[in-house]
Amino acid sequence: MNKNIENNESQQLCDTIVEGMQENKANDIVVLDLRELDSAVCDFFVICSGDSSTQVDGICSAVEKHTRETLGEKPYRIEGKNNSEWILMDYISVVAHVFYKETRTFYDIEDLWADGTRTDVPNLS
């Protein structure tokens, strides 16, 4: 497959995941573009947080529903739904991290992958 087509598809998936997060009022959405990093496990990380475990679970459900309805995509794997403190949604080329606010601060994924190009998405009112 052509690399530009792959990049375009992963960018579209990334944008759709952000939209799904916004639907459930996710806070502090950050997109890390990892495509230029040799050690990257995927093209993008999309990171957000919720104020409660209920909201974290809701954000995950909203992302899953929105990507399925918009692109016909479903995650390869979802981890962490049992405790809803850090839910990882693996779409292969894009990995979404939905954190409970305090858990996000503890793991500080953005700092671990600081070599990626960071885009902060404004919170919706």
C-alpha positions as CSV (number, residue, x, y, z in Angstrom):
1,M,0.0,0.0,0.0
2,N,1.2,3.5,-0.8
3,K,2.6,5.3,2.3
4,N,0.7,8.5,1.5
5,I,-2.6,6.6,1.5
6,E,-1.7,4.9,4.8
7,N,-0.8,8.3,6.3
8,N,-4.1,9.8,5.1
9,E,-6.1,6.9,6.5
10,S,-4.4,7.1,9.9
11,Q,-4.9,10.9,10.0
12,Q,-8.6,10.4,9.2
13,L,-8.9,7.8,11.9
14,C,-7.1,10.1,14.3
15,D,-9.5,13.0,13.5
16,T,-12.5,10.7,13.9
17,I,-11.3,9.5,17.4
18,V,-10.9,13.1,18.5
19,E,-14.5,13.8,17.3
20,G,-15.7,10.8,19.3
21,M,-13.9,12.1,22.4
22,Q,-15.4,15.5,22.0
23,E,-18.9,14.0,21.8
24,N,-18.6,12.9,25.4
25,K,-16.8,16.1,26.6
26,A,-13.4,14.7,27.0
27,N,-10.9,17.1,28.6
28,D,-7.4,18.1,27.5
29,I,-7.2,16.2,24.3
30,V,-3.7,15.9,22.9
31,V,-2.7,14.4,19.6
32,L,0.9,13.1,19.3
33,D,2.0,12.6,15.7
34,L,4.7,9.8,15.9
35,R,5.1,9.2,12.2
36,E,8.6,10.7,12.1
37,L,9.9,8.6,15.0
38,D,11.7,5.4,14.2
39,S,10.8,3.8,17.6
40,A,7.1,4.6,17.3
41,V,4.6,1.7,17.7
42,C,1.9,3.6,15.7
43,D,1.3,6.8,13.7
44,F,-0.7,8.7,16.4
45,F,-1.4,8.7,20.1
46,V,-4.6,10.5,21.0
47,I,-4.8,11.2,24.8
48,C,-7.6,12.6,26.8
49,S,-9.0,12.5,30.3
50,G,-12.3,12.4,32.1
51,D,-13.4,13.6,35.5
52,S,-14.8,10.2,36.7
53,S,-14.6,6.6,35.9
54,T,-18.1,6.8,34.5
55,Q,-17.0,9.5,32.1
56,V,-13.9,7.6,31.1
57,D,-16.0,4.6,30.2
58,G,-18.5,6.9,28.3
59,I,-15.7,8.5,26.3
60,C,-14.5,5.0,25.3
61,S,-17.9,4.0,24.2
62,A,-18.4,7.3,22.3
63,V,-15.1,6.8,20.4
64,E,-15.9,3.2,19.6
65,K,-19.4,4.1,18.3
66,H,-18.3,7.1,16.3
67,T,-15.4,5.4,14.6
68,R,-17.6,2.4,13.7
69,E,-20.4,4.7,12.3
70,T,-18.1,7.1,10.5
71,L,-15.3,4.9,9.1
72,G,-16.5,1.3,9.7
73,E,-13.5,0.8,12.0
74,K,-13.5,-1.0,15.3
75,P,-10.6,-1.3,17.7
76,Y,-8.3,-4.3,17.4
77,R,-8.1,-4.4,21.2
78,I,-9.4,-2.5,24.2
79,E,-7.6,-2.7,27.5
80,G,-8.5,-1.3,31.0
81,K,-12.3,-1.2,30.8
82,N,-12.5,-3.2,34.1
83,N,-11.4,-0.2,36.3
84,S,-11.9,2.7,33.9
85,E,-8.8,4.6,35.1
86,W,-6.8,4.1,31.9
87,I,-8.5,2.7,28.8
88,L,-6.3,2.0,25.9
89,M,-8.0,1.6,22.5
90,D,-5.7,0.1,19.9
91,Y,-6.7,0.8,16.3
92,I,-3.2,-0.4,15.1
93,S,-2.2,2.9,13.3
94,V,-3.8,5.1,16.1
95,V,-3.8,4.3,19.8
96,A,-6.3,6.2,22.0
97,H,-5.6,6.6,25.7
98,V,-8.6,7.6,27.8
99,F,-7.5,8.5,31.3
100,Y,-9.0,9.3,34.6
101,K,-7.4,12.7,35.4
102,E,-5.2,11.7,38.3
103,T,-4.0,8.5,36.5
104,R,-3.0,10.6,33.4
105,T,-0.9,12.9,35.6
106,F,0.8,9.9,37.2
107,Y,1.8,8.2,33.9
108,D,2.5,11.4,31.9
109,I,2.4,9.7,28.5
110,E,2.9,13.1,26.7
111,D,6.3,13.5,28.4
112,L,7.4,9.9,27.5
113,W,6.6,10.6,23.8
114,A,7.7,14.2,23.8
115,D,9.7,13.7,20.6
116,G,6.4,13.4,18.7
117,T,4.7,16.5,17.2
118,R,2.1,17.6,19.8
119,T,-1.2,19.2,19.0
120,D,-3.4,20.4,21.9
121,V,-7.1,20.3,21.0
122,P,-9.2,23.0,22.7
123,N,-11.8,21.8,25.1
124,L,-15.4,22.3,23.9
125,S,-17.5,24.5,26.2
